[in-house]
Amino acid sequence: MKGIGQNFDEFLKEQDIFDEVNELAAKKIITYQLKQAMQEQNLTKSAIAKKMKTSRVAIDNILDPAFNTSIDSLERFAYVLGKKLTISLS
């Protein structure tokens, strides 16, 4: 460990958790945005489930960053909200 002033990304890589942390952060951002859109449109989880023709438990899973949600599920959720899921590489 380099110590004080060390780049946080380098620290995460040193701890061998860089990819895991970045993946979880991305999932948290996406689920936050989905929840915000739901609030803006006054939609409940039950209403989203009905529009997606799925269960409320499935919606809870999609909104759980720790759950392994498929890109297809995220795209369908976004579509129901009138949004489009965009993924990019950098």
PyRosetta script that sets phi, psi and omega in degrees:
from pyrosetta import init, pose_from_sequence

init()
pose = pose_from_sequence("MKGIGQNFDEFLKEQDIFDEVNELAAKKIITYQLKQAMQEQNLTKSAIAKKMKTSRVAIDNILDPAFNTSIDSLERFAYVLGKKLTISLS")
pose.set_psi(1, 132.2)
pose.set_omega(1, -177.0)
pose.set_phi(2, -71.9)
pose.set_psi(2, -33.8)
pose.set_omega(2, 179.2)
pose.set_phi(3, 102.8)
pose.set_psi(3, -153.9)
pose.set_omega(3, -175.7)
pose.set_phi(4, -58.5)
pose.set_psi(4, 135.5)
pose.set_omega(4, 179.4)
pose.set_phi(5, 87.4)
pose.set_psi(5, -0.2)
pose.set_omega(5, -179.5)
pose.set_phi(6, -65.7)
pose.set_psi(6, 140.7)
pose.set_omega(6, 175.3)
pose.set_phi(7, -64.0)
pose.set_psi(7, 132.2)
pose.set_omega(7, -176.3)
pose.set_phi(8, -61.9)
pose.set_psi(8, -40.3)
pose.set_omega(8, 177.5)
pose.set_phi(9, -59.4)
pose.set_psi(9, -41.9)
pose.set_omega(9, 179.0)
pose.set_phi(10, -64.2)
pose.set_psi(10, -39.4)
pose.set_omega(10, 177.3)
pose.set_phi(11, -60.2)
pose.set_psi(11, -47.5)
pose.set_omega(11, 179.8)
pose.set_phi(12, -61.7)
pose.set_psi(12, -39.8)
pose.set_omega(12, 177.7)
pose.set_phi(13, -64.6)
pose.set_psi(13, -41.5)
pose.set_omega(13, 178.3)
pose.set_phi(14, -60.5)
pose.set_psi(14, -36.7)
pose.set_omega(14, 179.9)
pose.set_phi(15, -83.2)
pose.set_psi(15, -2.2)
pose.set_omega(15, 180.0)
pose.set_phi(16, 60.6)
pose.set_psi(16, 38.5)
pose.set_omega(16, 178.8)
pose.set_phi(17, -129.6)
pose.set_psi(17, 10.3)
pose.set_omega(17, -176.5)
pose.set_phi(18, -56.1)
pose.set_psi(18, -52.6)
pose.set_omega(18, -177.6)
pose.set_phi(19, -63.7)
pose.set_psi(19, -42.8)
pose.set_omega(19, -179.6)
pose.set_phi(20, -61.9)
pose.set_psi(20, -44.4)
pose.set_omega(20, -179.3)
pose.set_phi(21, -66.2)
pose.set_psi(21, -42.4)
pose.set_omega(21, 179.4)
pose.set_phi(22, -65.9)
pose.set_psi(22, -38.9)
pose.set_omega(22, 178.0)
pose.set_phi(23, -63.8)
pose.set_psi(23, -45.8)
pose.set_omega(23, 179.5)
pose.set_phi(24, -64.1)
pose.set_psi(24, -40.0)
pose.set_omega(24, 178.4)
pose.set_phi(25, -62.3)
pose.set_psi(25, -42.9)
pose.set_omega(25, 178.4)
pose.set_phi(26, -62.7)
pose.set_psi(26, -43.0)
pose.set_omega(26, 179.0)
pose.set_phi(27, -63.3)
pose.set_psi(27, -40.0)
pose.set_omega(27, 179.3)
pose.set_phi(28, -64.5)
pose.set_psi(28, -39.1)
pose.set_omega(28, 178.5)
pose.set_phi(29, -64.2)
pose.set_psi(29, -46.5)
pose.set_omega(29, -178.9)
pose.set_phi(30, -63.3)
pose.set_psi(30, -46.3)
pose.set_omega(30, -178.9)
pose.set_phi(31, -66.7)
pose.set_psi(31, -34.7)
pose.set_omega(31, 175.9)
pose.set_phi(32, -61.2)
pose.set_psi(32, -45.1)
pose.set_omega(32, -179.6)
pose.set_phi(33, -65.0)
pose.set_psi(33, -38.7)
pose.set_omega(33, 177.5)
pose.set_phi(34, -63.9)
pose.set_psi(34, -44.3)
pose.set_omega(34, 179.1)
pose.set_phi(35, -63.1)
pose.set_psi(35, -41.0)
pose.set_omega(35, 178.4)
pose.set_phi(36, -62.0)
pose.set_psi(36, -43.8)
pose.set_omega(36, 179.3)
pose.set_phi(37, -64.1)
pose.set_psi(37, -38.3)
pose.set_omega(37, 176.9)
pose.set_phi(38, -61.1)
pose.set_psi(38, -45.5)
pose.set_omega(38, -179.7)
pose.set_phi(39, -63.7)
pose.set_psi(39, -44.1)
pose.set_omega(39, -180.0)
pose.set_phi(40, -59.6)
pose.set_psi(40, -33.7)
pose.set_omega(40, -177.8)
pose.set_phi(41, -98.5)
pose.set_psi(41, 6.3)
pose.set_omega(41, -179.1)
pose.set_phi(42, 52.3)
pose.set_psi(42, 44.9)
pose.set_omega(42, 179.5)
pose.set_phi(43, -106.0)
pose.set_psi(43, 134.4)
pose.set_omega(43, 176.3)
pose.set_phi(44, -88.3)
pose.set_psi(44, 167.2)
pose.set_omega(44, 175.5)
pose.set_phi(45, -61.4)
pose.set_psi(45, -37.4)
pose.set_omega(45, 179.1)
pose.set_phi(46, -64.7)
pose.set_psi(46, -40.4)
pose.set_omega(46, 179.1)
pose.set_phi(47, -65.6)
pose.set_psi(47, -41.1)
pose.set_omega(47, 177.6)
pose.set_phi(48, -63.8)
pose.set_psi(48, -44.1)
pose.set_omega(48, 179.8)
pose.set_phi(49, -58.7)
pose.set_psi(49, -43.3)
pose.set_omega(49, -179.8)
pose.set_phi(50, -63.3)
pose.set_psi(50, -44.1)
pose.set_omega(50, 179.7)
pose.set_phi(51, -65.7)
pose.set_psi(51, -33.1)
pose.set_omega(51, 180.0)
pose.set_phi(52, -87.2)
pose.set_psi(52, -4.1)
pose.set_omega(52, -177.2)
pose.set_phi(53, 56.4)
pose.set_psi(53, 51.9)
pose.set_omega(53, 178.7)
pose.set_phi(54, -143.6)
pose.set_psi(54, -174.6)
pose.set_omega(54, -178.4)
pose.set_phi(55, -93.8)
pose.set_psi(55, 162.4)
pose.set_omega(55, 176.8)
pose.set_phi(56, -66.8)
pose.set_psi(56, -32.9)
pose.set_omega(56, 177.5)
pose.set_phi(57, -61.6)
pose.set_psi(57, -40.0)
pose.set_omega(57, 177.5)
pose.set_phi(58, -61.7)
pose.set_psi(58, -38.1)
pose.set_omega(58, 178.2)
pose.set_phi(59, -67.0)
pose.set_psi(59, -42.6)
pose.set_omega(59, 175.8)
pose.set_phi(60, -57.2)
pose.set_psi(60, -41.2)
pose.set_omega(60, 179.1)
pose.set_phi(61, -64.6)
pose.set_psi(61, -43.9)
pose.set_omega(61, 179.5)
pose.set_phi(62, -60.6)
pose.set_psi(62, -38.8)
pose.set_omega(62, -177.6)
pose.set_phi(63, -82.9)
pose.set_psi(63, 1.9)
pose.set_omega(63, 177.6)
pose.set_phi(64, -97.9)
pose.set_psi(64, 108.9)
pose.set_omega(64, -177.6)
pose.set_phi(65, -58.8)
pose.set_psi(65, -24.0)
pose.set_omega(65, -179.6)
pose.set_phi(66, -79.6)
pose.set_psi(66, -14.5)
pose.set_omega(66, -179.5)
pose.set_phi(67, -82.7)
pose.set_psi(67, 142.6)
pose.set_omega(67, -179.1)
pose.set_phi(68, -82.2)
pose.set_psi(68, 81.9)
pose.set_omega(68, -177.0)
pose.set_phi(69, -84.8)
pose.set_psi(69, 139.0)
pose.set_omega(69, 179.0)
pose.set_phi(70, -76.6)
pose.set_psi(70, 155.0)
pose.set_omega(70, 176.5)
pose.set_phi(71, -62.8)
pose.set_psi(71, -36.6)
pose.set_omega(71, 178.3)
pose.set_phi(72, -58.3)
pose.set_psi(72, -44.2)
pose.set_omega(72, 179.5)
pose.set_phi(73, -63.7)
pose.set_psi(73, -41.7)
pose.set_omega(73, 178.1)
pose.set_phi(74, -64.4)
pose.set_psi(74, -39.7)
pose.set_omega(74, 178.4)
pose.set_phi(75, -64.6)
pose.set_psi(75, -43.2)
pose.set_omega(75, 179.2)
pose.set_phi(76, -64.5)
pose.set_psi(76, -41.4)
pose.set_omega(76, 178.6)
pose.set_phi(77, -61.3)
pose.set_psi(77, -49.0)
pose.set_omega(77, 179.5)
pose.set_phi(78, -59.7)
pose.set_psi(78, -42.6)
pose.set_omega(78, -179.8)
pose.set_phi(79, -58.7)
pose.set_psi(79, -43.9)
pose.set_omega(79, 179.6)
pose.set_phi(80, -60.8)
pose.set_psi(80, -30.3)
pose.set_omega(80, 179.4)
pose.set_phi(81, -87.3)
pose.set_psi(81, 2.0)
pose.set_omega(81, -178.1)
pose.set_phi(82, 76.6)
pose.set_psi(82, 22.6)
pose.set_omega(82, -178.2)
pose.set_phi(83, -115.9)
pose.set_psi(83, 170.7)
pose.set_omega(83, 177.0)
pose.set_phi(84, -128.3)
pose.set_psi(84, 129.0)
pose.set_omega(84, 176.6)
pose.set_phi(85, -76.2)
pose.set_psi(85, 127.9)
pose.set_omega(85, 178.9)
pose.set_phi(86, -121.4)
pose.set_psi(86, 127.8)
pose.set_omega(86, 179.1)
pose.set_phi(87, -121.0)
pose.set_psi(87, 136.2)
pose.set_omega(87, 179.5)
pose.set_phi(88, -135.9)
pose.set_psi(88, 157.9)
pose.set_omega(88, 175.3)
pose.set_phi(89, -105.3)
pose.set_psi(89, 145.0)
pose.set_omega(89, 176.9)
pose.set_phi(90, -135.0)
pose.dump_pdb("model.pdb")
